[in-house]
Amino acid sequence: MIYYPNKLDTIFDKLKSYGIKPIIVGGYIRDYLAKIESKDIDIEIYGISSFSELQNILKEFGSVNVVGKSFGVCKLYFEEYDLDFSFPRIDNKVQSGHRGFEISIDTTLDFETATSRRDFTMNSVGYDVIERKILDPFGGIKDFENKILKAVNLESFGEDPLRVLRAVQFATRFELKIEDNLFSICKDMVLSGMLNELPKERIFEEIKKLLLYAKKPSRGFELLKEFGSGLYTQNISVIDEVAKQRTTNNQTNIVLMLAALCYNFSQKEAQDFIEKITHEKELLQRSLLLIKKHSEVETLYENSINDYHLYKLAAEVNIEELLILSSSIYFANHNSEIYRAGEEIKKRARELNILNKKLPAILMGRDILKFGVEPSPLFSEILNEAYEAQMHGKFKNYDEAFLWLREYISHKASFV
C-alpha cells in the first residue's frame, strides 16, 4: 500500500468516471519509500484520447498548464500539491544530446511497456489508485531496499547523457551503490565525452540536487572523479561540513557549497571551476566574494576583534554565511584557530546586530540637503565619510550624527 493525500481522491474519482486510470509514478513513490514527504506528485494516466479531454476534466480543480504537447504533461496546482499529469509514451533516440529523442504518446500502452523507458528501477514503480495496487515490473522496490541503483534498461540508458548525472545525484542522496554494469556504462559515457552534449543548465540542475539534499555531497564528486569527469576538487570534505549547517535558503546553500569547493583557489581558478557548473552570475559573484573574504576571519582573530573591522566586513559580505564557510573549513582541516576566530566574531557580530546585515546608515542624503548642499558628486563623498565616522563610533544616534554632519560640512566649506 502506498499512501497519498486523500484530497486527491476527488480528482481520481472524476478521472475514473471517464474510464481513465490514474497511476502515481516516479519521484513521489521513491520519496515515499525513503520516508521523505513530498508535495510534488507525478500521475500517469491511461485510457484517455487527447489533451483537450484531460484539460476539460481537470479545469474544475484549477488552472491547467500544458507543458509541451510532445512530452504529454499537464500541470495542475491543487490545494498545496504540484500535480503533473503525463501520458504514457515511447522514446526513440534520433540524434545526440539529452533532447535528441523522438517521443510517441500512446495511452493504450500497458504500464510495463510505458515504464520500460525510465532510467532506474526505483523510478519505475507505480501505484494504481483505483485498484489500490503497487505496480513494480522491474523490481525497483527490492533494489531500493537493498540500496542498489540499477538501470531499467542498460542499452537505452546509454542513449541519454543526463542519466549519468542523475545516477550520481540519486546514488549520493539515497546512499545507494551503483550496480557494476551501470557503473561501467556511466564511466564509458563520461570518457566518450557525452556530458559535453548537455547544456550547462541541465548539468547544474542535477549538481544542485546532490548539493542541496545529500547528507554527504562529497560522494557525488567522488563518483564524478571515478567516472573520469573534471568536476572535482580536493576540497570535497568541506562541502560535507557545509551540509551539516545548511540554511533555510537554497540559494545561500548553493553559494556556500560552491565557495567551499574552491575556498583555497585564486579568484581566477575559482571562477573557472564554478563556470564549468553554472552560468548564474549571482551565484558566481557571491561565491567569489566568500572565497576572497574567508581569510579575514583568521586575520581578525590574530589582530584582536575590532568593531570597525566587523562593520566593514558586514558592509561587504554576510558574516553568518562567511562563518559557516570558515567553520566548515575548520572542521574539515582541524584548524582550531579559524574555529575560535569564528566563534568570537559570531558572538560580537550578534551583539552589534550585523550578523546577517550591514550597519544601517544613520545619515541620508536628505540630511545633507538641510545644510543647503546641492545634489552633486559631493553627496556620495559626504555620505561615505559619514558612514566611516559611524563605523568608527564617532556618533551613535541621529542627534549626535546631525551635529557631526554640521561640523563636517562647515569644515568642508572652509576649504572650498
C-alpha positions in Angstrom: 0.0 0.0 0.0 1.3 3.5 -0.9 -0.4 6.3 1.0 -1.1 9.6 -0.8 -3.1 12.7 0.2 -6.8 11.9 0.5 -7.6 15.2 -1.1 -6.6 13.9 -4.4 -9.3 11.3 -4.5 -11.8 13.9 -5.7 -9.7 14.2 -8.9 -9.0 10.5 -9.2 -12.7 9.7 -8.8 -13.5 12.2 -11.6 -11.0 10.6 -13.9 -12.3 7.1 -13.1 -15.8 8.2 -14.0 -14.5 8.9 -17.5 -12.9 5.5 -17.7 -9.4 6.9 -17.2 -6.9 5.0 -15.0 -4.5 7.2 -12.9 -1.2 5.7 -11.7 1.1 7.6 -9.3 4.6 7.2 -10.6 8.2 8.3 -10.2 9.6 10.6 -7.6 6.6 10.6 -5.2 6.8 6.8 -4.9 10.6 6.9 -4.4 10.3 9.6 -1.8 7.5 7.7 0.0 9.8 4.6 0.2 12.5 6.8 1.6 10.1 8.3 4.1 10.5 11.8 2.6 7.4 14.0 2.5 6.7 15.4 -0.9 4.1 17.7 -2.4 5.2 17.0 -6.0 3.2 14.2 -7.4 3.5 12.7 -10.9 0.5 10.9 -12.2 0.5 8.8 -15.4 -3.0 8.4 -17.0 -4.2 5.6 -19.2 -7.3 5.3 -21.4 -7.6 8.9 -22.5 -7.8 10.2 -26.0 -6.5 13.8 -26.0 -5.0 16.7 -24.1 -8.2 18.7 -24.6 -10.2 16.0 -22.9 -7.8 16.0 -20.0 -7.9 19.8 -19.7 -11.7 19.8 -19.7 -11.8 17.2 -16.9 -9.2 18.9 -14.7 -10.3 22.5 -15.2 -12.8 22.4 -12.3 -9.9 21.8 -9.9 -7.7 24.7 -11.0 -5.8 26.3 -13.9 -4.2 23.6 -16.1 -1.0 24.3 -17.9 0.1 22.1 -20.8 3.9 21.8 -20.9 4.9 20.8 -24.4 2.3 18.6 -26.0 5.1 16.5 -27.5 6.0 15.5 -23.9 2.5 14.9 -22.8 2.4 16.7 -19.5 -0.3 18.8 -17.9 0.5 20.7 -14.7 -2.1 21.5 -12.0 -1.6 23.2 -8.7 -4.3 21.7 -6.4 -4.5 22.6 -2.7 -0.8 22.7 -1.7 0.2 20.0 -4.2 2.0 20.3 -7.6 0.5 17.7 -9.8 2.0 16.6 -13.1 -0.3 14.5 -15.3 1.5 12.7 -18.0 0.6 10.4 -20.9 2.4 7.1 -21.3 5.0 7.4 -24.1 7.8 5.7 -26.0 11.1 7.5 -26.5 13.3 6.7 -29.6 16.9 8.1 -29.9 17.2 10.0 -33.2 20.2 12.4 -32.5 22.8 13.2 -29.9 22.1 15.1 -26.7 19.6 15.0 -23.9 16.8 16.2 -26.1 17.6 14.0 -29.1 14.6 11.8 -28.7 11.5 11.2 -30.8 8.6 10.9 -28.5 5.4 9.0 -29.3 2.5 9.3 -26.9 0.3 6.2 -26.7 -2.3 5.9 -23.9 -3.1 2.3 -24.9 0.3 1.1 -23.6 0.4 -1.2 -20.7 2.3 0.1 -17.6 5.3 -2.2 -18.0 5.9 -1.1 -21.6 5.4 2.5 -20.7 7.7 2.3 -17.7 10.5 0.5 -19.6 11.7 3.9 -20.8 12.5 5.1 -17.3 16.1 5.4 -16.1 16.3 3.4 -12.8 14.3 0.6 -11.4 13.5 2.6 -8.3 11.8 5.2 -10.5 9.8 2.6 -12.4 7.4 1.8 -9.5 3.8 2.9 -9.8 0.7 2.9 -7.6 -2.7 2.2 -9.2 -5.0 4.4 -7.1 -8.2 2.8 -8.4 -7.2 -0.8 -7.7 -5.0 0.2 -4.7 -2.2 -1.9 -6.1 1.6 -1.4 -6.3 3.0 -1.9 -9.8 6.6 -2.9 -9.9 7.5 -4.7 -13.1 11.3 -4.2 -12.8 11.8 -4.9 -9.1 12.5 -1.3 -8.1 11.3 -1.7 -4.5 13.6 -4.6 -3.8 16.6 -2.7 -5.4 15.8 0.4 -3.3 15.5 -1.6 -0.1 18.8 -3.3 -0.9 20.5 0.1 -1.5 21.3 -0.7 -5.1 20.9 1.7 -8.1 20.1 -0.3 -11.1 19.1 0.7 -14.7 15.8 -0.5 -16.1 17.4 -1.0 -19.5 21.2 -0.8 -19.8 21.1 -0.3 -23.6 18.7 2.6 -23.6 20.3 4.1 -20.5 23.4 4.9 -22.5 21.5 7.0 -25.0 20.9 9.9 -22.6 23.9 11.6 -21.1 21.8 13.3 -18.4 21.3 9.9 -16.8 24.9 9.8 -15.7 24.4 12.9 -13.6 21.0 11.5 -12.3 22.8 8.3 -11.3 25.4 10.4 -9.4 22.8 12.5 -7.5 20.5 9.6 -6.7 23.3 7.4 -5.5 24.6 10.3 -3.4 21.2 11.4 -1.9 19.9 8.0 -1.1 23.3 6.4 -0.3 23.0 3.7 -3.0 25.6 1.5 -4.6 25.7 1.8 -8.3 25.3 -1.6 -9.8 28.5 -2.8 -11.6 27.2 -2.9 -15.1 25.5 0.5 -14.7 28.8 1.9 -13.2 30.7 0.8 -16.3 28.2 2.3 -18.7 28.3 5.6 -16.8 32.1 5.7 -16.9 32.1 4.9 -20.7 29.6 7.7 -21.3 31.8 10.2 -19.4 35.0 9.1 -21.1 33.4 9.3 -24.5 32.6 12.9 -23.9 28.8 12.5 -23.8 28.4 15.0 -20.9 29.6 17.7 -23.4 26.3 17.2 -25.2 24.4 18.6 -22.2 23.6 22.3 -21.8 25.2 23.7 -18.6 21.8 24.5 -17.1 20.9 20.8 -17.1 24.2 19.8 -15.6 23.7 22.3 -12.8 20.2 21.1 -12.0 21.5 17.7 -11.1 24.5 19.0 -9.3 22.2 21.3 -7.2 20.1 18.3 -6.1 23.1 16.5 -4.6 24.4 19.7 -3.0 21.1 20.6 -1.5 19.8 17.2 -0.4 22.6 14.7 0.1 23.9 14.1 3.6 27.4 13.7 2.2 27.6 15.5 -1.2 31.3 14.7 -1.4 30.3 11.2 -2.5 28.8 12.7 -5.7 32.0 14.4 -6.6 34.0 11.2 -5.8 31.7 9.4 -8.3 32.3 12.0 -10.9 36.0 11.6 -10.5 35.7 7.8 -10.7 33.8 8.3 -13.9 36.5 10.5 -15.3 34.8 13.9 -15.1 36.7 17.1 -14.4 34.1 18.3 -11.9 36.2 17.6 -8.9 38.4 19.5 -6.4 40.4 18.4 -3.4 38.0 20.3 -1.1 35.1 17.9 -1.2 35.3 17.2 2.6 34.4 20.8 3.2 31.1 20.6 1.5 30.1 17.7 3.8 30.7 20.1 6.7 28.6 22.8 5.0 25.8 20.3 4.5 25.6 20.0 8.3 25.0 23.7 8.6 22.5 24.2 5.7 20.3 27.3 6.0 16.7 27.6 5.1 17.6 29.4 1.9 18.6 27.1 -1.0 20.4 29.8 -3.0 22.6 30.6 0.0 23.3 26.9 0.5 24.5 26.6 -3.2 26.7 29.7 -2.8 28.3 28.2 0.3 28.8 24.8 -1.4 30.5 26.4 -4.4 32.7 28.6 -2.2 33.6 25.5 -0.2 34.7 23.6 -3.3 37.1 26.4 -4.2 37.9 28.1 -0.9 41.7 27.9 -1.4 41.7 28.7 -5.1 42.7 32.0 -6.6 39.8 34.1 -7.8 40.6 33.1 -11.4 40.8 29.4 -10.6 37.6 29.6 -8.6 35.8 31.4 -11.4 36.9 28.9 -14.0 35.7 26.0 -11.9 32.3 27.5 -11.0 31.7 28.5 -14.6 32.1 24.8 -15.5 29.0 24.2 -13.5 26.8 27.3 -13.9 26.2 30.4 -15.9 24.3 32.1 -12.9 26.2 35.4 -12.3 24.8 36.0 -8.8 26.0 32.6 -7.6 29.4 33.2 -9.1 29.8 36.7 -7.6 28.6 35.7 -4.1 30.8 32.6 -4.1 33.9 34.5 -5.2 33.2 37.1 -2.5 33.1 34.5 0.2 36.3 32.9 -1.1 38.0 36.3 -1.0 36.8 37.2 2.4 37.1 34.0 4.4 40.8 34.5 5.1 39.9 37.7 7.0 38.2 35.6 9.8 41.6 34.3 10.9 43.2 37.7 10.4 40.6 39.4 12.6 41.2 36.9 15.3 45.0 37.3 15.2 44.8 41.1 15.4 42.0 41.1 18.0 38.4 41.7 17.0 37.7 45.3 16.2 34.2 46.6 15.8 35.2 48.9 13.0 36.6 45.9 11.0 33.5 43.9 11.7 31.3 46.8 10.5 33.4 47.0 7.3 33.2 43.2 6.8 29.4 43.3 7.3 29.1 46.0 4.6 30.7 43.7 2.1 29.6 40.2 3.0 27.0 38.3 5.1 29.0 37.5 8.2 27.0 34.5 9.1 27.5 32.9 5.7 31.2 33.6 5.9 31.4 32.0 9.3 29.6 28.9 8.1 32.2 28.6 5.4 35.1 29.2 7.8 33.8 26.7 10.4 33.3 24.1 7.7 36.9 24.6 6.6 38.0 24.2 10.3 36.1 21.0 10.8 37.4 19.6 7.5 41.0 20.7 8.2 41.1 20.7 12.0 42.2 24.3 12.2 41.3 25.4 15.7 42.4 29.0 15.0 39.7 29.5 12.4 37.2 27.9 14.7 38.0 30.1 17.7 38.1 33.2 15.5 34.6 32.4 14.1 33.1 31.8 17.5 34.4 35.2 18.8 33.3 37.0 15.6 29.9 35.4 15.7 29.3 36.5 19.3 30.4 40.1 18.7 28.5 40.4 15.3 25.4 39.2 17.0 25.8 41.8 19.8 26.3 44.5 17.1 23.3 43.2 15.2 25.3 42.8 12.0 25.4 39.0 11.7 23.2 39.0 8.6 23.1 42.6 7.6 25.3 45.7 7.4 25.1 48.5 9.9 22.2 50.8 8.9 23.4 54.3 8.0 22.0 57.0 10.3 22.6 59.9 7.9 20.9 60.1 4.5 21.0 62.5 1.5 18.0 64.4 2.8 20.1 65.3 5.9 22.7 66.9 3.7 20.1 68.9 1.9 19.2 70.6 5.1 22.6 72.4 5.0 21.9 73.9 1.6 24.3 71.5 -0.2 23.0 70.9 -3.8 22.8 67.3 -5.1 26.2 66.6 -6.7 29.1 64.1 -6.6 29.9 65.7 -3.2 26.9 63.9 -1.8 28.5 60.5 -2.2 31.7 61.7 -0.6 29.9 63.1 2.4 27.8 60.0 2.9 30.8 57.8 2.6 32.7 59.9 5.2 29.6 59.9 7.5 29.3 56.1 7.3 33.0 55.7 8.1 32.6 58.0 11.1 29.6 56.0 12.2 31.5 52.7 11.9 34.3 54.3 14.0 31.8 55.1 16.7 32.0 58.9 16.4 28.2 59.1 16.7 25.6 56.5 17.8 22.2 58.2 17.2 20.6 60.8 15.0 21.2 63.8 17.2 24.9 63.1 17.5 25.1 62.3 13.8 23.5 65.6 12.9 26.0 67.6 15.0 28.8 65.6 13.3 27.4 66.4 9.9 27.1 70.2 10.7 30.7 70.3 11.8 31.9 68.2 8.8 30.1 70.4 6.3 31.3 73.6 8.0 34.9 72.3 7.9 34.5 71.2 4.3 33.1 74.6 3.3 36.0 76.4 4.7 38.3 74.7 2.2 36.0 75.2 -0.8 
